[in-house]
Amino acid sequence: MAKLYSKNLKSEQINMNPKTETIDFLLSYSKSLSVLDYNNLKFETLLN
């Protein structure tokens, strides 16, 4: 017989909050990213 290996996720709440350093890094990266469309080409540059 097949065994069931799944867990009941509602009974095990996992705290998945990101660190503030991670949020700051992603926000600063997204602010400095610039995408330019030219003749069906995409150029991505970091404006640092």
C-alpha positions as CSV (number, residue, x, y, z in Angstrom):
1,M,0.0,0.0,0.0
2,A,1.1,3.5,-0.7
3,K,2.2,5.6,2.3
4,L,1.1,9.2,2.6
5,Y,4.1,11.5,3.2
6,S,2.3,14.8,3.3
7,K,1.9,16.8,6.5
8,N,-1.0,18.8,7.7
9,L,0.4,22.3,7.2
10,K,-2.4,24.0,9.2
11,S,-1.3,22.3,12.4
12,E,2.4,23.4,11.8
13,Q,2.5,27.2,11.3
14,I,5.9,28.2,10.0
15,N,7.0,31.8,10.6
16,M,8.4,33.0,7.3
17,N,9.1,36.7,7.9
18,P,12.0,38.2,6.0
19,K,14.8,40.1,7.7
20,T,14.8,43.9,7.4
21,E,18.3,43.7,5.7
22,T,16.7,41.6,2.9
23,I,13.9,44.0,2.4
24,D,16.3,47.0,2.3
25,F,18.5,45.2,-0.2
26,L,15.6,44.3,-2.6
27,L,14.2,47.8,-2.4
28,S,17.5,49.5,-3.1
29,Y,18.2,47.1,-6.0
30,S,14.8,47.7,-7.5
31,K,15.2,51.5,-7.3
32,S,18.6,51.4,-9.1
33,L,17.5,49.0,-11.8
34,S,16.6,50.6,-15.2
35,V,15.2,48.7,-18.1
36,L,15.3,50.2,-21.6
37,D,13.3,48.8,-24.5
38,Y,14.8,49.5,-28.0
39,N,13.8,47.7,-31.2
40,N,12.5,44.6,-29.4
41,L,15.6,44.4,-27.2
42,K,15.7,44.9,-23.5
43,F,18.7,46.6,-21.8
44,E,19.0,46.3,-18.0
45,T,21.4,48.6,-16.2
46,L,22.1,49.4,-12.6
47,L,22.3,53.1,-11.9
48,N,24.8,53.1,-9.1
